[in-house]
């Protein structure tokens, strides 16, 4: 696992990923986990941090 762990069960992470990549339709945790892993690979943790910041700032 290392440090590349994403809390896909977290509602904030699910909402952020759903907003920016799924048209706002809330995705289940496993779909978010799979999407981040397949799309961003080793950078999924870093991408998640930026997505959460953008979501928080309502960008």
C-alpha positions as protocol buffer text, in pm:
chain_id: "A"
residue {
  index: 1
  type: UNK
  ca { x: 0 y: 0 z: 0 }
}
residue {
  index: 2
  type: UNK
  ca { x: 266 y: 254 z: 89 }
}
residue {
  index: 3
  type: UNK
  ca { x: 158 y: 615 z: 108 }
}
residue {
  index: 4
  type: UNK
  ca { x: -69 y: 606 z: -196 }
}
residue {
  index: 5
  type: UNK
  ca { x: -388 y: 546 z: 0 }
}
residue {
  index: 6
  type: UNK
  ca { x: -716 y: 721 z: -78 }
}
residue {
  index: 7
  type: UNK
  ca { x: -1008 y: 730 z: 169 }
}
residue {
  index: 8
  type: UNK
  ca { x: -1267 y: 648 z: -98 }
}
residue {
  index: 9
  type: UNK
  ca { x: -1526 y: 570 z: 172 }
}
residue {
  index: 10
  type: UNK
  ca { x: -1510 y: 933 z: 288 }
}
residue {
  index: 11
  type: UNK
  ca { x: -1823 y: 1122 z: 184 }
}
residue {
  index: 12
  type: UNK
  ca { x: -1623 y: 1434 z: 96 }
}
residue {
  index: 13
  type: UNK
  ca { x: -1397 y: 1238 z: -138 }
}
residue {
  index: 14
  type: UNK
  ca { x: -1697 y: 1070 z: -297 }
}
residue {
  index: 15
  type: UNK
  ca { x: -1873 y: 1404 z: -345 }
}
residue {
  index: 16
  type: UNK
  ca { x: -1566 y: 1573 z: -493 }
}
residue {
  index: 17
  type: UNK
  ca { x: -1490 y: 1293 z: -740 }
}
residue {
  index: 18
  type: UNK
  ca { x: -1857 y: 1268 z: -831 }
}
residue {
  index: 19
  type: UNK
  ca { x: -1887 y: 1642 z: -891 }
}
residue {
  index: 20
  type: UNK
  ca { x: -1586 y: 1674 z: -1120 }
}
residue {
  index: 21
  type: UNK
  ca { x: -1596 y: 1342 z: -1304 }
}
residue {
  index: 22
  type: UNK
  ca { x: -1950 y: 1201 z: -1287 }
}
residue {
  index: 23
  type: UNK
  ca { x: -2172 y: 1503 z: -1338 }
}
residue {
  index: 24
  type: UNK
  ca { x: -2256 y: 1529 z: -969 }
}
residue {
  index: 25
  type: UNK
  ca { x: -2413 y: 1181 z: -944 }
}
residue {
  index: 26
  type: UNK
  ca { x: -2281 y: 1041 z: -616 }
}
residue {
  index: 27
  type: UNK
  ca { x: -2073 y: 731 z: -679 }
}
residue {
  index: 28
  type: UNK
  ca { x: -2024 y: 438 z: -440 }
}
residue {
  index: 29
  type: UNK
  ca { x: -1688 y: 409 z: -266 }
}
residue {
  index: 30
  type: UNK
  ca { x: -1571 y: 115 z: -477 }
}
residue {
  index: 31
  type: UNK
  ca { x: -1642 y: 303 z: -801 }
}
residue {
  index: 32
  type: UNK
  ca { x: -1445 y: 603 z: -672 }
}
residue {
  index: 33
  type: UNK
  ca { x: -1157 y: 380 z: -563 }
}
residue {
  index: 34
  type: UNK
  ca { x: -1145 y: 203 z: -899 }
}
residue {
  index: 35
  type: UNK
  ca { x: -1176 y: 528 z: -1098 }
}
residue {
  index: 36
  type: UNK
  ca { x: -893 y: 701 z: -911 }
}
residue {
  index: 37
  type: UNK
  ca { x: -665 y: 398 z: -937 }
}
residue {
  index: 38
  type: UNK
  ca { x: -726 y: 347 z: -1310 }
}
residue {
  index: 39
  type: UNK
  ca { x: -722 y: 714 z: -1408 }
}
residue {
  index: 40
  type: UNK
  ca { x: -442 y: 850 z: -1189 }
}
residue {
  index: 41
  type: UNK
  ca { x: -242 y: 547 z: -1075 }
}
residue {
  index: 42
  type: UNK
  ca { x: 47 y: 647 z: -849 }
}
residue {
  index: 43
  type: UNK
  ca { x: -87 y: 1003 z: -826 }
}
residue {
  index: 44
  type: UNK
  ca { x: -434 y: 921 z: -694 }
}
residue {
  index: 45
  type: UNK
  ca { x: -357 y: 1044 z: -343 }
}
residue {
  index: 46
  type: UNK
  ca { x: -222 y: 1378 z: -472 }
}
residue {
  index: 47
  type: UNK
  ca { x: -516 y: 1422 z: -708 }
}
residue {
  index: 48
  type: UNK
  ca { x: -756 y: 1354 z: -423 }
}
residue {
  index: 49
  type: UNK
  ca { x: -601 y: 1632 z: -214 }
}
residue {
  index: 50
  type: UNK
  ca { x: -645 y: 1881 z: -500 }
}
residue {
  index: 51
  type: UNK
  ca { x: -999 y: 1765 z: -570 }
}
residue {
  index: 52
  type: UNK
  ca { x: -1092 y: 1815 z: -205 }
}
residue {
  index: 53
  type: UNK
  ca { x: -944 y: 2165 z: -206 }
}
residue {
  index: 54
  type: UNK
  ca { x: -1129 y: 2257 z: -526 }
}
residue {
  index: 55
  type: UNK
  ca { x: -1452 y: 2115 z: -386 }
}
residue {
  index: 56
  type: UNK
  ca { x: -1408 y: 2305 z: -60 }
}
residue {
  index: 57
  type: UNK
  ca { x: -1346 y: 2631 z: -250 }
}
residue {
  index: 58
  type: UNK
  ca { x: -1642 y: 2556 z: -479 }
}
residue {
  index: 59
  type: UNK
  ca { x: -1433 y: 2588 z: -795 }
}
